[in-house]
């Protein structure tokens, strides 16, 4: 086995840890690893990341569901809208030049990193109780119940049109540049859905799995994948996701997000340095 493949598989474990622990960040790491470490073409790397992140998220969501951290109806509504956007983005992305896609992806990395470093602003009133206690205390549970119903499902008063629109736009980004959008989905679920942080993380994995499947379907019209490498990377990421799920709630969230945010920001800058010169006419 080539050294680059070994290094890539080791880094895949980090991808899984990020997904299991944070409910996002998988694609932000996967695409650069596949492109610059494994040596895949940009479009192939984006398509492969959709499979890897989608499969890893699907496994992780089951672990979160066993712990009661998934709101199925809310996730399915957001995810269904996202699938439509992801399929359209996947088809379009298959015909956009690789360097353009990578610059767009780097822009997504910088935006994601900035949001992680700054942290979420004060939550809307409907989610105030939930945001104050992400460990599910009585007050947080009461507030979440008011926002989502006793069983945690979306109540009629929620702005469903906004949820569907946000789901579609996040899905479009997913399909176009291979970014699962976990760090866009989690704030949307906490602000619009009134979900506690821990439940938003688990629910976001359901949405990511759905959108990734749709985006991959769009890409497969124009991209061929190296399945042995993709499946090996996926297996390593799934293993890492189990560790991430176990660490959820044990690692200080603010410190983790800021540290990871600075790391993603550095990677985004690296991708821009690598890809922007390719867009300059010579």
N, C-alpha and C positions, 0 to 999 in steps of 0.2 A: 504493500500500500504506500502511495506517495506521501511524503511528509506534509504537503499542503492539505491532503485529505484528512490526515490524522489531526492536524491543527484545527481544521474546519469542524471536525466532529467534536473536538474538545470544546470549541466555542459554541457549538450547538447546545451544549448543556446549559450554558449561560442564557441562551435564548429561552429555553424551557423554564428556567428559574424566574426570568423576568415575567413570562406569561402567568405562571402559577402564583407568583407573589403580588404582582402589580396589576394583572388583568390587561396588560398591553406591553408594548415595547418589543415584541417579537420580530416584526418585520423591520423595524428600525435597525435591528442588529443583523437580521438574516440576509437582507439584500447586499449590504457591503461585504459580509463574510463570503457569500457565494460569488460575488463579483471579483473582489480583490484577493481573496485567499484561495478559493477553489478555482477561480479563473473562468467562470461562466460568462456568456454574453449577457448584457444588461437585461434584455427582455426575457431571456431564459431564467435569469436569477429572480426577476420579479414574479414570473409565473410559478417557479419552484417555491418561492417564499409563501405564496398563497396556499399551496398544498401543505407545506411544513407547518405554518402557523395555524391553518385551519384544523389540521389533524391534532396538533398539540392542544389547541384550545378545546376541541371536542372531548379529549380525554380529561383535561383539567376541569371542565365544567361539571363532569360527573362527580369528581371529588368534592367540589364546592357544593353541589346539590345535596350530597349526603350530609353535609354540615348545615343544610338549610339556608345556603347563601345564594340561591338563584330564584328570581321571580320570572316564571316561565312566560306568562302572557305578555308582560311588559317587554321582555327580551324578544319574543317572537314578532311582536308588532314592529319594533325598531328594526329587527333583523330582516323582516320581509321587505320593508322599504329599502334597506341597505342592499339586499340582494339584487333588486332591480337596478340600482345605481352601479353596483359592482360589475354586473354583467355588461352593462353599457361601457363602463370604463375599461374592462378587460378587452373588449373588442377593439375599442379605439386605441388602447395602449399597444396592441400588437402591430400597429402600423405607424407608430411614432418613432423617430430615430432614437437609438439607445442613449446617446449623450443628453438629449432633451429630457428623456424620462429620468435620468439620473440627477439632472439639475433640479427637476421638479421634486424628486424624492429628497434631495438635500434640503430644499426649502421646507418640506414637511418635517424633516429632522430638526431644523433650526426652530420652527414654530413649536414643535412638540417640546423640545428642550427648554425653550423660554417659558412655556406654560408650566412645566414641571418645576423649574427653579423658582418661579414667582409664587407658585401655589395657587389654589383656588380662592377666589374672593368669597366674601360673605354670601351665604346661601339665601335663596328666596325664602320668604316666610313659611311656605308650605313645607319646606324641608329643614327648618331651623332646628327642630328638636332632633331630627335624625343626624344632622351634621354635627351637633354638639356632642353626640355620644355614638361613635361608630361601633361600639362593642355591644350594642343592642340592649341597653338598660331599659327600665320601664318607660321613662319619658320618651326615649328615642323610639321605642316600639309603638307607643301611642301615636306619635307624630307620623311615623311611617305608615301606620294603619290608616290614619286620616287621609294620607295622600294616595295610598294604593289599595285600601280596603283591608279587611281583617285577614284575608288570605294572601295579602301582598300583591294582588292583581291591580291593574290600572283602573282607576275609578273614572266615571264619565266626565268629571269636572276637569280632568287633565287636558292640556292643549294638544289633542291628538294630531291636529294638522301640523303643528310645529314639530312634534316627535317624528311624524312621517317624513317631513321635509328634511329635518336634520339627519334622519336615517338614510335618506336617499343621497344627500350630499356627502356624508361620510363614506357611504358605499361607493360613490363615484371615485373618491380619492383612493379607496382600497383597490378597486379594479384597475385604475389608471397607473398607479405607481407602486402597488403591492404593499401599501401601508395598511395594516389591519385597523388602525384608528382607535385602539383601545384607550389612548389618552384623550381622545375626543369623546368617546362613548361614555366613559366613566363620569366625567363632569355632567354630560347631558342627562344621564340617568339619575344623578343626585339632585340636579337642579330642576329638571322637568318631571322626573318620576318620583321625587321625594324619597329616594331610597338611601338607607345608610351606606356608608362607604364600603363596608365589607360585602354587602349584598350587591352593590353596584359592580364591584370587581367580578364577582361570580357571574352575574347576569351579562356583563360585557363579553365574557368568553363565549357565551351562547351566540351573541350577535356576531362576534368575530368569526366563529366557525361557519355560520350561515353565509356571511358576506364573502369570506375567502373561497368557499365552494363556488359561488356564483361568478366571482372574478376569475377563478381558474378556468371555469367553463368557457368564458369569453376568450381567454388567452389561448386555449388549446386549438382554436381555429387557425392560428398562425404560428404557434411555437411548439417545438418538440422538446421533451424533457429527458435528461439522463436519469432514468428511474432508479438504478442502483445507488447513485449518490444521493438522490432526493430521499429515498426510503431510509438510507443509513443516517442521514442528517435528521430525519423525522424521529427515528428511534432514539437518538441521543437527546433531542429536544424534549421528547415525552418523558424520558428518565429525569431530566432536569426539572420538568414541571411538577413532578411529585415532590421534589425537594422544595420548590417554591410554594406549593400549597401548604406544606408542613410549616414553613417559615412564616406564613401569613399570620399577622397578629403578634409575632414575636420580635420583629425588627421595627425600630422606630420609623414610622412612615415618612415624616418630614425629612429626616436626615437621608433616608434611602432615596427618596424622590429627587432631592437636590443633588446628591452625588451622582445618581444615574443621569440626571438632566445635564450636568456639566460634561459627562462622558459622551452623551449623545450629541451635544453641541460641538464638541471637538471632532467627532466623527463626521458631522454634517459639514464642518469647515474643510475637513480632509477631502470629502467627496467633491465639494465645489472646486477646490484647487485642482483635483484630478480631471474634472469633466468640463469646466468652463473653457479652458483653452481649446478644446475640441470644437467648440461652437464659434470660435473666432476665425473668419476667413483668412487664408494664407495666400 
